[in-house]
Amino acid sequence: MSSTASSRIFASAFALLVLTGCVAVPPGKLLFKDDFKDLANWHVEAEKPGRISAENGVLVIDVPAGVTLWLERYLEGPLVIEFEATAVAEGRPNDQVSDLNVFWMANNPDGRQPVFAHARSGAFADYNNLLTYYVGLGGNRNTTTRFRRYIGDPVLRPLLPEHDLSAAAAMLVPNRKQTITLIADGSRVEYRRDGETLFVIDDPAPYTRGWFALRTTYSHLRIRHLRIHRLR
């Protein structure tokens, strides 16, 4: 076999591995990191009072209702967002193991900046009119994992059948640390959990810039080691 043919086979195999989530995303320049010494980088929208704190490298979200934490950094792709998360189950009231949710590349439909310039209560329906990518991992009391591309409509949030998962393998596991990776690479948008691709789309009209948020409801999460890199 010629060296040219070998190179082509290798390139094809590598591309397949990338598409199936078997190859780590090569990080470029570090754009932002948060090791959670405080909440200085976050705008909090909480439906009800709860514990939201950052200290000793851990962001704790322990709440009885909906809450959204917006990172106060405007982001432009291509980029990769990565963090570690644990759904806590230690017997306390909010330890429900549910709803490790994210928005990324989010904007208001009227273009107003920042995205949290429009006051929202923390109730989930308040976010329907965003232009954003969204994944709810272990939603609905850990029975669904869903990807949505929000289109700026106050009611309609399209959900494709292949983006509505119910298998146990796609849900949260109590007290297990997992690494979440969000990719915004032009038209290629991807969501990985522990290196495995759960969702990937080829978006003909991609959201290439915007805001990132962590979200949950009636749950207890611990977040660590947030990193945002330029994508090579």
KOLPA-775942 format. One line per field, with one value per atom (N, C-alpha, C): y negated, x, z negated; atom name. Coordinates in steps of 0.2 Angstrom, whole numbers, plus 5000, padded with zeros to 4 digits. Layout:
// KOLPA-775942
v: c(Y, ...) $
u: c(X, ...) $
w: c(Z, ...) $
site: c(CA, ...) $
END
This chain:
// KOLPA-775942
v: c(5006, 5000, 4994, 4989, 4983, 4979, 4974, 4970, 4965, 4963, 4959, 4962, 4968, 4972, 4973, 4975, 4976, 4969, 4964, 4957, 4956, 4958, 4957, 4961, 4967, 4972, 4969, 4967, 4964, 4958, 4954, 4948, 4949, 4954, 4956, 4959, 4964, 4967, 4962, 4957, 4952, 4947, 4946, 4942, 4945, 4952, 4956, 4956, 4957, 4957, 4950, 4945, 4938, 4938, 4940, 4939, 4943, 4949, 4953, 4952, 4947, 4944, 4948, 4952, 4956, 4953, 4947, 4943, 4937, 4935, 4929, 4923, 4918, 4912, 4908, 4907, 4903, 4896, 4894, 4888, 4883, 4877, 4871, 4866, 4860, 4855, 4855, 4855, 4854, 4847, 4847, 4841, 4839, 4844, 4842, 4849, 4848, 4853, 4851, 4855, 4853, 4859, 4858, 4863, 4862, 4858, 4857, 4855, 4850, 4847, 4842, 4840, 4836, 4836, 4831, 4831, 4825, 4822, 4815, 4816, 4822, 4822, 4824, 4824, 4827, 4822, 4822, 4819, 4824, 4824, 4829, 4827, 4831, 4830, 4836, 4835, 4841, 4840, 4845, 4845, 4845, 4848, 4848, 4848, 4846, 4846, 4853, 4853, 4860, 4858, 4863, 4863, 4862, 4857, 4856, 4853, 4857, 4854, 4857, 4853, 4856, 4854, 4860, 4859, 4866, 4865, 4871, 4875, 4872, 4875, 4878, 4877, 4881, 4876, 4876, 4872, 4877, 4875, 4879, 4876, 4879, 4877, 4882, 4880, 4884, 4880, 4882, 4878, 4882, 4879, 4882, 4881, 4876, 4874, 4872, 4869, 4868, 4862, 4863, 4858, 4858, 4853, 4852, 4848, 4850, 4846, 4844, 4838, 4836, 4834, 4836, 4834, 4827, 4822, 4816, 4814, 4818, 4818, 4819, 4814, 4815, 4820, 4825, 4830, 4830, 4831, 4831, 4838, 4842, 4848, 4847, 4852, 4859, 4860, 4864, 4865, 4871, 4873, 4879, 4877, 4879, 4877, 4884, 4885, 4891, 4890, 4894, 4894, 4901, 4901, 4908, 4906, 4911, 4911, 4917, 4916, 4922, 4920, 4925, 4925, 4928, 4924, 4926, 4930, 4936, 4939, 4941, 4937, 4938, 4938, 4938, 4939, 4932, 4926, 4920, 4918, 4913, 4912, 4911, 4908, 4907, 4912, 4917, 4922, 4927, 4924, 4927, 4931, 4929, 4932, 4931, 4924, 4922, 4916, 4915, 4909, 4906, 4909, 4905, 4902, 4896, 4893, 4887, 4886, 4880, 4877, 4870, 4866, 4864, 4864, 4861, 4858, 4853, 4848, 4845, 4843, 4840, 4833, 4830, 4823, 4822, 4816, 4813, 4812, 4814, 4813, 4806, 4801, 4794, 4791, 4796, 4794, 4790, 4789, 4785, 4789, 4785, 4788, 4785, 4789, 4796, 4800, 4806, 4810, 4809, 4808, 4807, 4800, 4796, 4789, 4790, 4795, 4796, 4800, 4797, 4801, 4807, 4813, 4819, 4822, 4825, 4827, 4833, 4837, 4844, 4849, 4848, 4853, 4855, 4861, 4864, 4860, 4859, 4856, 4849, 4846, 4839, 4839, 4845, 4845, 4848, 4849, 4852, 4847, 4841, 4837, 4835, 4839, 4838, 4841, 4838, 4842, 4845, 4852, 4855, 4863, 4866, 4873, 4875, 4880, 4883, 4890, 4892, 4900, 4900, 4904, 4906, 4913, 4914, 4921, 4924, 4929, 4932, 4927, 4924, 4920, 4924, 4921, 4924, 4930, 4928, 4932, 4938, 4937, 4941, 4947, 4945, 4949, 4947, 4941, 4939, 4936, 4936, 4932, 4929, 4923, 4920, 4914, 4914, 4908, 4904, 4897, 4893, 4887, 4885, 4879, 4874, 4870, 4865, 4860, 4857, 4853, 4846, 4844, 4838, 4837, 4843, 4843, 4844, 4840, 4840, 4847, 4851, 4857, 4863, 4862, 4868, 4869, 4875, 4877, 4884, 4884, 4890, 4896, 4902, 4908, 4913, 4915, 4921, 4927, 4933, 4939, 4942, 4941, 4943, 4939, 4933, 4929, 4930, 4935, 4936, 4943, 4944, 4950, 4952, 4959, 4961, 4967, 4969, 4975, 4974, 4978, 4977, 4975, 4977, 4975, 4968, 4965, 4958, 4953, 4956, 4952, 4951, 4947, 4946, 4952, 4952, 4957, 4954, 4955, 4952, 4952, 4946, 4945, 4947, 4948, 4949, 4943, 4941, 4936, 4937, 4932, 4933, 4927, 4928, 4922, 4920, 4914, 4912, 4907, 4909, 4905, 4902, 4896, 4893, 4890, 4891, 4889, 4885, 4879, 4874, 4873, 4876, 4876, 4874, 4868, 4866, 4870, 4874, 4878, 4884, 4886, 4892, 4891, 4894, 4892, 4899, 4900, 4907, 4906, 4911, 4912, 4919, 4919, 4925, 4926, 4932, 4934, 4939, 4937, 4942, 4944, 4940, 4941, 4945, 4947, 4950, 4945, 4945, 4940, 4942, 4938, 4940, 4936, 4930, 4927, 4923, 4923, 4919, 4917, 4911, 4909, 4905, 4904, 4900, 4895, 4889, 4883, 4879, 4878, 4874, 4866, 4865, 4858, 4857, 4859, 4860, 4853, 4854, 4849, 4849, 4844, 4844, 4840, 4836, 4832, 4831, 4830, 4829, 4830, 4833, 4833, 4841, 4842, 4849, 4849, 4854, 4854, 4862, 4862, 4869, 4868, 4873, 4873, 4880, 4879, 4885, 4883, 4888, 4887, 4892, 4890, 4895, 4901, 4898, 4903, 4900, 4904, 4903, 4905, 4900, 4901, 4898, 4901, 4899, 4898, 4892, 4891, 4889, 4891, 4890, 4889, 4885, 4885, 4883, 4877, 4875, 4872, 4874, 4872, 4870, 4865, 4863, 4862, 4866, 4865, 4863, 4859, 4859, 4866, 4867, 4874, 4873, 4877, 4877, 4879) $
u: c(5004, 5000, 5004, 5003, 5007, 5006, 5011, 5010, 5004, 5003, 4997, 4990, 4990, 4984, 4983, 4989, 4989, 4987, 4989, 4987, 4980, 4977, 4970, 4966, 4968, 4964, 4965, 4971, 4972, 4967, 4967, 4963, 4956, 4953, 4946, 4945, 4949, 4948, 4948, 4952, 4953, 4946, 4944, 4938, 4932, 4932, 4926, 4926, 4932, 4933, 4931, 4933, 4931, 4923, 4920, 4913, 4909, 4912, 4909, 4911, 4915, 4916, 4922, 4926, 4931, 4938, 4938, 4944, 4943, 4948, 4947, 4948, 4944, 4944, 4951, 4954, 4961, 4960, 4962, 4961, 4966, 4963, 4967, 4969, 4969, 4970, 4965, 4967, 4962, 4959, 4952, 4948, 4946, 4945, 4942, 4942, 4943, 4943, 4940, 4936, 4934, 4935, 4939, 4940, 4936, 4931, 4925, 4928, 4931, 4933, 4927, 4923, 4918, 4913, 4908, 4903, 4903, 4909, 4910, 4909, 4909, 4908, 4901, 4897, 4890, 4884, 4879, 4873, 4868, 4865, 4860, 4853, 4849, 4841, 4838, 4835, 4833, 4825, 4822, 4814, 4813, 4816, 4815, 4822, 4823, 4829, 4832, 4838, 4842, 4849, 4853, 4860, 4864, 4867, 4871, 4878, 4883, 4889, 4895, 4901, 4907, 4913, 4916, 4922, 4926, 4932, 4936, 4936, 4935, 4935, 4928, 4923, 4917, 4911, 4907, 4901, 4896, 4892, 4887, 4880, 4876, 4869, 4864, 4861, 4857, 4850, 4845, 4839, 4833, 4827, 4821, 4817, 4819, 4815, 4820, 4818, 4822, 4827, 4833, 4838, 4843, 4845, 4849, 4855, 4861, 4867, 4871, 4870, 4874, 4881, 4885, 4892, 4893, 4896, 4896, 4901, 4902, 4907, 4903, 4904, 4901, 4906, 4904, 4908, 4907, 4912, 4912, 4916, 4913, 4916, 4921, 4924, 4923, 4926, 4923, 4926, 4923, 4926, 4924, 4923, 4917, 4916, 4916, 4920, 4920, 4920, 4917, 4917, 4915, 4917, 4915, 4909, 4904, 4898, 4896, 4893, 4891, 4884, 4879, 4872, 4872, 4871, 4872, 4866, 4867, 4862, 4865, 4863, 4866, 4860, 4854, 4848, 4845, 4848, 4845, 4839, 4835, 4829, 4829, 4834, 4835, 4839, 4841, 4846, 4841, 4839, 4834, 4837, 4844, 4847, 4843, 4843, 4839, 4842, 4841, 4842, 4849, 4854, 4860, 4859, 4858, 4856, 4860, 4861, 4865, 4862, 4863, 4862, 4869, 4870, 4876, 4875, 4879, 4878, 4871, 4869, 4862, 4862, 4856, 4855, 4847, 4846, 4839, 4837, 4831, 4828, 4828, 4828, 4828, 4835, 4840, 4847, 4850, 4846, 4848, 4853, 4858, 4864, 4865, 4868, 4869, 4862, 4863, 4856, 4852, 4855, 4852, 4849, 4850, 4847, 4839, 4837, 4829, 4829, 4825, 4825, 4820, 4823, 4820, 4820, 4814, 4813, 4817, 4819, 4822, 4817, 4811, 4806, 4808, 4807, 4810, 4806, 4800, 4796, 4799, 4802, 4805, 4810, 4813, 4819, 4817, 4810, 4808, 4810, 4810, 4811, 4818, 4823, 4830, 4831, 4837, 4840, 4846, 4846, 4851, 4851, 4857, 4857, 4856, 4852, 4851, 4851, 4854, 4853, 4851, 4846, 4844, 4846, 4851, 4853, 4850, 4846, 4842, 4837, 4833, 4827, 4821, 4816, 4810, 4811, 4815, 4816, 4820, 4825, 4830, 4827, 4822, 4819, 4820, 4823, 4824, 4831, 4834, 4840, 4838, 4838, 4836, 4840, 4841, 4844, 4839, 4839, 4835, 4839, 4837, 4839, 4833, 4834, 4828, 4828, 4822, 4822, 4819, 4819, 4816, 4809, 4805, 4798, 4796, 4791, 4789, 4786, 4784, 4780, 4784, 4786, 4788, 4796, 4797, 4804, 4805, 4807, 4807, 4812, 4809, 4812, 4812, 4818, 4818, 4818, 4815, 4814, 4821, 4826, 4833, 4836, 4833, 4836, 4832, 4828, 4824, 4826, 4831, 4833, 4830, 4829, 4826, 4830, 4835, 4838, 4842, 4843, 4846, 4853, 4856, 4863, 4864, 4859, 4859, 4857, 4856, 4854, 4859, 4858, 4862, 4863, 4869, 4871, 4873, 4869, 4870, 4877, 4880, 4886, 4892, 4891, 4897, 4899, 4905, 4908, 4908, 4906, 4906, 4908, 4911, 4914, 4909, 4907, 4902, 4906, 4906, 4909, 4904, 4904, 4900, 4904, 4902, 4906, 4902, 4905, 4902, 4907, 4907, 4912, 4909, 4906, 4903, 4896, 4895, 4889, 4889, 4895, 4895, 4894, 4889, 4887, 4886, 4890, 4890, 4890, 4887, 4887, 4890, 4895, 4898, 4897, 4897, 4897, 4902, 4907, 4913, 4916, 4917, 4920, 4915, 4909, 4905, 4900, 4899, 4895, 4887, 4883, 4876, 4872, 4874, 4871, 4876, 4875, 4879, 4874, 4875, 4870, 4875, 4873, 4875, 4870, 4871, 4866, 4868, 4863, 4864, 4864, 4861, 4861, 4863, 4870, 4872, 4872, 4871, 4873, 4880, 4884, 4891, 4894, 4889, 4892, 4886, 4887, 4882, 4884, 4880, 4881, 4880, 4883, 4883, 4880, 4876, 4873, 4872, 4873, 4871, 4864, 4860, 4853, 4851, 4847, 4844, 4837, 4834, 4828, 4827, 4825, 4824, 4829, 4835, 4841, 4847, 4852, 4858, 4864, 4868, 4874, 4880, 4886, 4892, 4896, 4899, 4902, 4909, 4914, 4921, 4924, 4930, 4935, 4931, 4928, 4926, 4931, 4932, 4937, 4933, 4935, 4933, 4939, 4940, 4945, 4943, 4947, 4947, 4948, 4944, 4944, 4949, 4954, 4959, 4955) $
w: c(5000, 5000, 5000, 5004, 5005, 4998, 4997, 4991, 4992, 4998, 4999, 4997, 4999, 4997, 4990, 4987, 4980, 4976, 4978, 4975, 4976, 4982, 4983, 4978, 4977, 4973, 4966, 4964, 4957, 4956, 4961, 4960, 4959, 4963, 4963, 4956, 4954, 4947, 4942, 4942, 4937, 4937, 4943, 4944, 4941, 4942, 4939, 4932, 4929, 4922, 4919, 4922, 4920, 4920, 4925, 4926, 4921, 4919, 4914, 4907, 4906, 4899, 4896, 4899, 4896, 4896, 4898, 4898, 4894, 4890, 4886, 4890, 4888, 4892, 4891, 4896, 4895, 4893, 4887, 4884, 4887, 4889, 4891, 4885, 4887, 4881, 4876, 4870, 4864, 4864, 4865, 4865, 4858, 4854, 4847, 4843, 4836, 4832, 4825, 4822, 4815, 4811, 4805, 4800, 4794, 4795, 4790, 4783, 4782, 4776, 4773, 4778, 4776, 4782, 4782, 4787, 4791, 4791, 4795, 4802, 4805, 4813, 4815, 4810, 4811, 4810, 4814, 4813, 4811, 4805, 4803, 4804, 4807, 4807, 4804, 4798, 4794, 4792, 4793, 4793, 4785, 4781, 4774, 4770, 4764, 4760, 4760, 4760, 4759, 4758, 4758, 4757, 4763, 4765, 4771, 4769, 4769, 4766, 4770, 4769, 4773, 4768, 4766, 4762, 4762, 4761, 4761, 4767, 4773, 4779, 4781, 4777, 4779, 4779, 4785, 4785, 4783, 4778, 4775, 4777, 4780, 4781, 4778, 4773, 4769, 4768, 4772, 4773, 4773, 4771, 4771, 4777, 4781, 4787, 4793, 4798, 4804, 4802, 4805, 4805, 4811, 4813, 4819, 4817, 4818, 4817, 4824, 4825, 4832, 4830, 4834, 4834, 4837, 4834, 4836, 4841, 4846, 4851, 4858, 4862, 4869, 4873, 4876, 4879, 4887, 4891, 4898, 4900, 4904, 4906, 4912, 4914, 4911, 4905, 4900, 4894, 4891, 4885, 4881, 4874, 4871, 4864, 4860, 4855, 4851, 4844, 4840, 4833, 4830, 4824, 4820, 4816, 4815, 4812, 4808, 4802, 4798, 4796, 4797, 4794, 4788, 4782, 4776, 4773, 4770, 4766, 4759, 4755, 4748, 4743, 4745, 4740, 4738, 4741, 4740, 4744, 4742, 4746, 4753, 4756, 4763, 4767, 4763, 4767, 4771, 4776, 4781, 4787, 4788, 4794, 4800, 4802, 4808, 4811, 4817, 4821, 4820, 4823, 4825, 4832, 4832, 4838, 4840, 4847, 4849, 4855, 4855, 4861, 4864, 4870, 4873, 4880, 4881, 4887, 4887, 4881, 4880, 4881, 4884, 4885, 4884, 4883, 4883, 4891, 4892, 4899, 4902, 4897, 4899, 4899, 4897, 4898, 4892, 4887, 4881, 4877, 4875, 4871, 4865, 4860, 4860, 4860, 4861, 4861, 4855, 4849, 4843, 4842, 4847, 4846, 4846, 4849, 4848, 4841, 4837, 4830, 4831, 4828, 4828, 4821, 4820, 4813, 4810, 4815, 4814, 4815, 4817, 4819, 4826, 4828, 4834, 4840, 4840, 4845, 4847, 4842, 4844, 4849, 4851, 4855, 4862, 4863, 4869, 4876, 4875, 4881, 4882, 4879, 4881, 4888, 4891, 4896, 4893, 4893, 4889, 4891, 4889, 4888, 4881, 4880, 4873, 4873, 4867, 4865, 4858, 4857, 4850, 4849, 4845, 4844, 4837, 4838, 4832, 4830, 4835, 4833, 4831, 4829, 4827, 4822, 4817, 4811, 4814, 4818, 4821, 4825, 4829, 4834, 4841, 4843, 4850, 4850, 4856, 4858, 4865, 4865, 4872, 4874, 4881, 4884, 4888, 4887, 4891, 4894, 4899, 4902, 4902, 4897, 4896, 4902, 4904, 4910, 4908, 4902, 4900, 4900, 4899, 4899, 4892, 4889, 4882, 4880, 4885, 4884, 4887, 4894, 4897, 4896, 4894, 4893, 4896, 4902, 4906, 4903, 4904, 4901, 4906, 4909, 4913, 4910, 4913, 4909, 4907, 4911, 4910, 4904, 4902, 4897, 4891, 4890, 4884, 4882, 4877, 4874, 4868, 4867, 4861, 4858, 4861, 4859, 4852, 4848, 4842, 4843, 4848, 4849, 4851, 4852, 4854, 4848, 4842, 4836, 4832, 4826, 4821, 4817, 4814, 4809, 4802, 4797, 4791, 4788, 4786, 4783, 4787, 4794, 4798, 4802, 4802, 4805, 4813, 4817, 4824, 4827, 4833, 4837, 4843, 4843, 4848, 4853, 4859, 4864, 4870, 4871, 4875, 4881, 4887, 4893, 4897, 4899, 4904, 4909, 4915, 4920, 4927, 4927, 4933, 4933, 4939, 4940, 4936, 4933, 4929, 4922, 4919, 4912, 4909, 4903, 4900, 4892, 4889, 4882, 4880, 4876, 4874, 4866, 4864, 4857, 4856, 4852, 4851, 4857, 4862, 4868, 4874, 4872, 4876, 4879, 4886, 4889, 4888, 4884, 4884, 4889, 4891, 4897, 4901, 4908, 4912, 4918, 4920, 4926, 4930, 4937, 4942, 4943, 4940, 4940, 4946, 4950, 4956, 4955, 4949, 4947, 4939, 4938, 4931, 4927, 4921, 4916, 4914, 4916, 4916, 4910, 4907, 4901, 4896, 4890, 4885, 4878, 4874, 4867, 4865, 4859, 4857, 4850, 4848, 4842, 4839, 4833, 4829, 4826, 4826, 4824, 4821, 4816, 4813, 4810, 4807, 4803, 4798, 4792, 4787, 4787, 4785, 4786, 4782, 4782, 4778, 4783, 4785, 4790, 4787, 4788, 4787, 4794, 4795, 4801, 4800, 4804, 4803, 4810, 4809, 4815, 4822, 4822, 4828, 4832, 4839, 4843, 4850, 4853, 4860, 4864, 4870, 4874, 4881, 4884, 4892, 4895, 4900, 4903, 4909, 4909, 4915, 4921) $
site: c(N, CA, C, N, CA, C, N, CA, C, N, CA, C, N, CA, C, N, CA, C, N, CA, C, N, CA, C, N, CA, C, N, CA, C, N, CA, C, N, CA, C, N, CA, C, N, CA, C, N, CA, C, N, CA, C, N, CA, C, N, CA, C, N, CA, C, N, CA, C, N, CA, C, N, CA, C, N, CA, C, N, CA, C, N, CA, C, N, CA, C, N, CA, C, N, CA, C, N, CA, C, N, CA, C, N, CA, C, N, CA, C, N, CA, C, N, CA, C, N, CA, C, N, CA, C, N, CA, C, N, CA, C, N, CA, C, N, CA, C, N, CA, C, N, CA, C, N, CA, C, N, CA, C, N, CA, C, N, CA, C, N, CA, C, N, CA, C, N, CA, C, N, CA, C, N, CA, C, N, CA, C, N, CA, C, N, CA, C, N, CA, C, N, CA, C, N, CA, C, N, CA, C, N, CA, C, N, CA, C, N, CA, C, N, CA, C, N, CA, C, N, CA, C, N, CA, C, N, CA, C, N, CA, C, N, CA, C, N, CA, C, N, CA, C, N, CA, C, N, CA, C, N, CA, C, N, CA, C, N, CA, C, N, CA, C, N, CA, C, N, CA, C, N, CA, C, N, CA, C, N, CA, C, N, CA, C, N, CA, C, N, CA, C, N, CA, C, N, CA, C, N, CA, C, N, CA, C, N, CA, C, N, CA, C, N, CA, C, N, CA, C, N, CA, C, N, CA, C, N, CA, C, N, CA, C, N, CA, C, N, CA, C, N, CA, C, N, CA, C, N, CA, C, N, CA, C, N, CA, C, N, CA, C, N, CA, C, N, CA, C, N, CA, C, N, CA, C, N, CA, C, N, CA, C, N, CA, C, N, CA, C, N, CA, C, N, CA, C, N, CA, C, N, CA, C, N, CA, C, N, CA, C, N, CA, C, N, CA, C, N, CA, C, N, CA, C, N, CA, C, N, CA, C, N, CA, C, N, CA, C, N, CA, C, N, CA, C, N, CA, C, N, CA, C, N, CA, C, N, CA, C, N, CA, C, N, CA, C, N, CA, C, N, CA, C, N, CA, C, N, CA, C, N, CA, C, N, CA, C, N, CA, C, N, CA, C, N, CA, C, N, CA, C, N, CA, C, N, CA, C, N, CA, C, N, CA, C, N, CA, C, N, CA, C, N, CA, C, N, CA, C, N, CA, C, N, CA, C, N, CA, C, N, CA, C, N, CA, C, N, CA, C, N, CA, C, N, CA, C, N, CA, C, N, CA, C, N, CA, C, N, CA, C, N, CA, C, N, CA, C, N, CA, C, N, CA, C, N, CA, C, N, CA, C, N, CA, C, N, CA, C, N, CA, C, N, CA, C, N, CA, C, N, CA, C, N, CA, C, N, CA, C, N, CA, C, N, CA, C, N, CA, C, N, CA, C, N, CA, C, N, CA, C, N, CA, C, N, CA, C, N, CA, C, N, CA, C, N, CA, C, N, CA, C, N, CA, C, N, CA, C, N, CA, C, N, CA, C, N, CA, C, N, CA, C, N, CA, C, N, CA, C, N, CA, C, N, CA, C, N, CA, C, N, CA, C, N, CA, C, N, CA, C, N, CA, C, N, CA, C, N, CA, C, N, CA, C, N, CA, C, N, CA, C, N, CA, C, N, CA, C, N, CA, C, N, CA, C, N, CA, C, N, CA, C, N, CA, C, N, CA, C, N, CA, C, N, CA, C, N, CA, C, N, CA, C, N, CA, C, N, CA, C, N, CA, C, N, CA, C, N, CA, C, N, CA, C, N, CA, C, N, CA, C, N, CA, C, N, CA, C) $
END
